[in-house]
């Protein structure tokens, strides 16, 4: 059971008393359709009304149990199946349902006993009973999954009722579980051929093509499903999931809103909050979670998504509170910890001044998922650089440039860190990449000049790069005044030591125009104004 099951049971109890009655011509098909549509609360009301009117009908208890099971209340489902057995011991479906519960609970012998008893009661002549047992073997999420047995049961069921679209869908599911897409399509197509209005068949075809990353074809089937039945909630949800996978985030959010209009459950709203985060609608995600938490503060996923979204909105203090709550509440391992959980925890720790622990968490994230290295090596490098650990900063910035798709900024940070660490050759190499691939960017030339200045103290090796910096900068002098003074002074000094007086004077004049009080140009021009010593004539007194 999920961690929020206690709350949800209370919610059900309250819902039963306030939900309006369904259509007056209510029947079991209407109620089953509500379950398929994931309108579990309305279906629950419908089944309770039907059972009240027909308490001896064993099938009603089975389908009530199925609604609970799909609603993720296995305990309630088991109770419904058992009550059905008490009310009508001859109804085989409830034994099939109870067997499914036991199969999921890894009680294999008890499950098999109930499955066999269901077949005995139906004399193996009821295709629905056979298909329900098969579905249990297909969907059970543990080692008890048995697709071969499921296909045998479904083959017998189809032989008994070859025009049952739902059983054909079940057979398609069995083949899909074997990754046999060809046979899966065959049975899904057969289902929609038998019943062109089978929205479940259309849904399955959409899911299959989404799984194959044929998103265009997948979208067409989802569209056809919603056009066939505009109230079929799963089609909107699956369409949203497919759009999300294909990174069409805004469209995904729009489709999920339509799903929420039909199924406004807490689980659906939690997933919607995730969609908003993935669509980079971080403030909306925070707002959504704030409306859910008072109703269900035990769901750990909420704390994860809240922490992520708060980081992205710049609320680092509260983000750290939520990510820490996430880890604290998951002390018993209720959810799978993702590498991104450590990554966000590290980033939030860093933003809250806890650098050492931040680096540890980021390294932990990269160890679990190497795809995070592109972002986190830069993050670690920035932390180490900020803390004056330049050798470590160089190490991580260099790691980033060796990963796929390094950016200009990656080489810039590597160059700056190497420069600060007095690794001037490495710094020059990093800035050389910038000048090669972005030749119109002044920054690269300035830092190449600075790096080379320490390699060749005569200053003249840096001269061409200072000149290029000034040239690329163009008319943008005020914003870069100090850097230009540095460049012109260096070029002027190179001309001075090489006794090219006119060029030296030209560049020192540029310095003077930018800063009349600059001491270097003052010293230079003062030296020009000093009187020369008289030259003594040969033999004179």
N, C-alpha and C positions, 0 to 999 in steps of 0.2 A: 504493500500500500504506500501511497505517497505521503510525504511528511505532513501535508495539510488535510489529511483525511478526516480528522476529528471535526475540524471546522466545517468541512463540506457536508458531513452527515447532519450537523445542526442546521445547515443552510437548507438541506433537502426537507427536513422536518418542517421548517418554517414555510418553505415554498409550497408544500402540499396544501396547506390550509388557505393560502391566498391566491393560488393560481386559478384562473377561471376555467370552467369546463370547456372541453373542446367541442367540436361540432356535435350537434345532437345525434347525428347518424354515426356516432363513434363506433369503430370496430377494431379488430386486432390488426388489420392491414394498415389502418391509419396510425396506430400506435407504433407498429414496427417501422413505418416510414419515418416517424419522428426520430426514432433511434438512429436510423441510417443517416438522417439529416443532422445528427449530433445535437439535436434539441433534447438533451437527456432529461432535463427537469420536466418539460412538457410531456415527454413520453412517460415519465414516472407517474404523473398525475393520471394520464390516460390509462395505464395499466391498473392502477389502483381502483379507478372507476369501473373498469371492465371486470376485475376480480370481485369487486363488491356485488356486481350484478350477476356474476357467474362463478361463485366460489369453488365449484367442483371441476372447473375446466383446467386440467393440468397444464395445457399448453400456455395459458396466460402466465402462469408462474415462471415457466421456462423463459418466455420472452421478456418478462419483467427482470429476471436474472441476467439475461443477455444485455439489457439496457444498463443495469448496474455494472456489469463486467466492462462494457465499452466506456462507461463513465469512470472507470478505474476504481470501483469499489468491489473488490473481490469478496470481501466478507459478506457484504449485503447480497451479492450475487449468489453466493453459496447458500445463504439463508433462504433466498427465494426458491432455489432448486429443491432444497430439503422440504420446504413447506409444500411445494408442488407434489413431491413424492408422498407426503402425508395425506394430502387431499385426494390424490388420484395415483395410487401405486402402479397402475397399469400404463401410465403415460411414460413412454421410453425417453422422451426428450430430456426430462429432468435428470435422468441417470447420465445422459451424455454430457449435460452441463456440469454435473457434480464431478464427473470424470475429468473434465477440462480443468476444474479448480485444483484437483489433486495432481494432475500432470504438471501444472504450473508450480505447485508446491513441492515437486520432486517426489511425490508419493506414487511411484510408478505402478506398484502392484494394485493399490486401491483404485487408481485410475483405470487400469486395464479391466479390473473386475466390474466397474460401473459401465465401461464401454461395452463389454461383452453382455452384460445384463440388458443394456439398452437394445442391443442387436437381437437378443433372445426374445424380448417382449415384442419387438417389431418383426420378428422372424426374418430379419435382414431384408425386408421387403419395403422398408420406408426410406426413400431416397434422402429425405430431409435429415433423418437420424444419422445416416451414413455420412452425409456431407458435414454435419456438425462435428462428428468425431474427427473427420479428416481435417477440418479447419483447426481443431485443437492441436493436431500434430504439425500442421504447417506453421502456426504462429507462436507456439510455445518458445519462450526466449532462453531455453537452456538445452542441455544435452539430450533431452527427451524428444527433440524435433525428429520426425521420421517422415520424410517426403515420399519415400517409396511406399510406405503403408498408406499415406494419404492418397496417393495416386490410385492405388488398388481400390480403396474405398470409394473414391470419386468415380472411377471407371464403372464400378457396380451401380452407383447412384445414377449415372448418366444412362446406363443400359435400362434402368427402371423408368427413368423420366428424361428422355433425350431432348425435350423442348423446355427444360428448366434453365432459364438464363442465369439465375443465381448460382446454380451448381457449375455451369460452364465457367463463370467468373472464378469460382473456387479452384477449378482445375487450372485455370490460367495462373492463379496465385501460386499453386504448387510448382508449376514449371518455372515461374519467375524466381521462386526460392532456390531453384537449381541453376539459376542464371541462363536458362533456356528461353531466351526472348522470343525465338521463332515460334515455338509451341505456345508460349504465353499469348502472343498476338493472335494465333489461330483461335484459341478458346475465347479470348476477349471479343474478337470479331464475330465469333459464332453467337456469343451472348447478345451483342447488339443487333445481329441479324434476326435472332429469335424475337427480341424485343427492342425495336429501334428507340424506344423511350427509356431504355435502361441507362439511367444516369451513372450508376455504379460502373457499368461496362465502359462508358465513355471516360469516366474518371480514371479507371485502371489504365486505359490506353494513354491518357495524358501523363500518368505517373511513369509508365514504362518509357515513353519517349523523353520525358524529363530526365529519367535515370540514364538514358543513352545520350544525354546532352543535345538532343534534337529539340531545342526549345521552341522553335517555330511550330513544329507539328504538335508538340505537347500543348502549346497555347491554343491551337485550333480545337483540340479535343475538349479542353477545359471550357472554352467558349461555347462549344456545342452543348456541353452538359448544362451550363447555366442558362442557355437559350431554351433547352428542353424543359428545364425546371428551375425557374429563377429563385426558388427557395432552397435549393440543394446546397447547403452550407459547405460541405467538404470540397466542392469544386472551387469555391472562392479561396479557401485556405490553401489548397494545393497550387492553385494558380499563383497565389501570393508567394508561396515557397519557391516555385519555379522562377518567378520574376526576381526574387531575391538572389537565387543562385546565379542568375544571368546578370546580376548587378544592375538591374533596373529597379532601383530601390524605391523611388517615388511611386511607381506603378504598383510595386509590391505592397506598400503601405495603403494605397487606395483600395486594393483588392481585399486586404485584411480588414479594413474598415467595413466593407460589405459583409464579410464573414461575421464580424462582431454584431452586426445588426440582426443576424440569425442565431448566433451563439455567443452570448455575452458572459460566458462563464469566466471564473477566475483564471483557469489555465489558459484560456484564449487571450485574456487581457495581458497575462504575463508574457505570452509569446509576442503579442502586439508591441509590448514595451521593448522586447529584443529587436523587433523589426525597426522600430523607431531609432534605436541605437545604430543598427546596421545601415540605416538610411542617412546617418549623420544628423538626425534630428534629436540632438542630445537633450536640449531643454524640454522637448515634448516627452522624451523618454522618462526624464526625472519626474515630470508632472504626473505622468501615467502611474509610475510606481508609487508615488506619494498617495495616490487614491487607492491603491491596492493594499499597501502595507497595514493600514488599520484593520483590514478584513482578514489578512493572512500574513502575519509577521513571521511565520515559520518556514516559508518557502525560500530556500537558499539562493535560488536563481535570481530572485529580486535583489538581493544584496550585491551579487556579482554585477548585474547590469547597472544598478544604481552607482556603484563605485566607478565603473568604466565611464558612464555618462557624466558623472560629476568631474572626473579628471578632464574630460574633453571640454567641459564648460569652464574650466579653470578654478573650480571649487575644490582645491587640493586638500584642505583641512577636513571637510566632510567626506571627501572621497576616500581618504585614509581610514576614517572611522568605519565606513561601510565595508571596505575590503578586509579590514581586520575583523569585523563582525562576521563576515563570510567565512573566514578561516576558523574563527572561534566556534561558530555554530556547526561547522563541518568536522568537528573533532572526532566524530565516529565514522567518518567516511560515507556520509549519506549521498553525496554527489561526487562525480569524477572531477578531480582538480585538473584544470587545463593549464598548459604552459602560459597562456595569456593572463591567467590569474596571478602568477608570479611576476610576470612582466609589468602588469598594472600596479601591483603592490610595490615593486621596485621603483617605478616612476613616481608614484605617490609619496613614497618614503623620501625620495630625493627632493621633491618639491617641498617637503616638510623638514628639510635640513638634516635628515638621517642618512647621510651619504654612504657610510660603510655598509649598513644593512641593505641599502638600496642596491649597491653593486652586487652584493651576495645574492639577492633575489633575482636580479637580472641575469646573472650567470646561471642560476638555477633554471630560469626560463629557457635560455639558449641551449642548455644541456638537454632539455626535453624536446625542443623544437628548433632545429637549426634555421628554419625559415624566419625566425624572429631576429636572427643575428644582424640583418641589415639595419634594423632600427636600433637595436639595443647596443651594438658595438659603438655607435655614435653617442648614445646616451651615456654609456660608461665613460667613453673618452671625454665627454663634456664635464662629467663629474670629477674625473681625475685631474683634468686641466684646471678646473675651478679651484680644486684643493691644492694646486701647485705640484701635483705628482706628474710631472711632464713626461717622464720615461714611460709610465703606464698609459698616459694619454696617447703618446705616439704609437704605442703597441696596438691600442684598440682602434685608433683612427686608421692605421695602416691595414688592420684586418678588414675594416669597412671598404677600403679602396680595392681590396682583393676579392670582394664579393661582387655578384652581378649588379650591373647598372649603378656604378658609383656616380655621384653628382659632382659638380664644380665645388659645392660647399664641402664635400667630403675631402677633396684635395686641399681646399683652403684650410680646413681645421687641422689636417695632418701637417701642412706646411707651418701653420702658426705654432702648433705644439712642438714640432721639431726645432723651429727657430728659438722658442723659449727654452728648449732643452740643449741649446747650443749645438745642435746637429745641423749645421748650416748647409752642408751638401745635400742631405735628405730634404731639407726645407726647399732648397732651390729646385730639386727634382720634382717636388710636388707642385710648386708654383709654375714650373715649366709646362706641366700638363694643362694648366688653366690657360696659359698664353697660347698654347697650341690649338686647343679646341674652342677657345673663346677669345680670339685675337683682338677684339674690340673692347674687351673689359680691362680698364686701367689697373684694377686691383692686382692682377697677376704680375704686371711689370714692376709695380712699386715693391712688392715683396720679393721678387727675384733680385731687384737691385739691392735691397736691404740684406738679403742673405749673402749675395756675392761680395758685398762690402766687407763682410767679416772673413770671407775666404781670401780676398785680395785687398789688403789694407791700403793700397795705393789709390783706391777709389776709382781708378779709370776703367776697370773691368765692369763696374756697375753703371758707368756712364750711359751706354746705349739704352739700358732699361729705364733709367731715370728720364732720359729724353723721350722714349716711347710713352712712358707714363704721362708726361706733360702733354704730349701730342694727342693721346687718346682722350685725355681729360677735356680738351677743347676749352670752351668758354666757362666751364663750371669751376671758377677759381675761388669764389668766396667760401663755398662749402668745404673745399679741400685746401684751404690756404696753408695750413701747417705742413701738409704733405708736399705741396708745391714748393714751399720755401726749402724744405729738405732736398727736393730734387734739384732745384736751380742751384742751391749752394754746392751740392756735390759736383754737378757738371762744371760749375764755375771754378771750383778748386782744382779739378782735373786739368782744365785749361791753364790755370795759374801755375801749377807745378811743371807744366810742359811749356811754360813761357809763351803762351798764345794770348798776349795781353788783350787784344780787342775782343776776343770771344769771352775771356774771363770777365772783362768789364761789362759786356752785354748781359751775361747771366747774373752778375752781382747787381746790376741795375734792376733786373726783374725781381730780385729779392728785395731790393730797396723799395720798389713800388708797392710790394705786398706788405712790407714791414719796415718803415723808415728807421726804426730803432734796433733793427737786427744787428747784433754785435759783429757777425762775420763780415757783412758787407761794409760796416763802418771801419773795421780794421783794414780791409782791403783798400778802400778809397782813401783812408788816412795815409796809408803807405805810399800812395801815388802822389800825395801832396807834400811829402817831406822833401826839404831842399837838398840838392845834390852837393857833395863836397867839391870845392874848387879844384880844378886840374892845374897842377903846377907846370909851367913851361920849363922845357929842358934848359938847364943852366941859369934859370932865373932865380931871384932872391925872394 
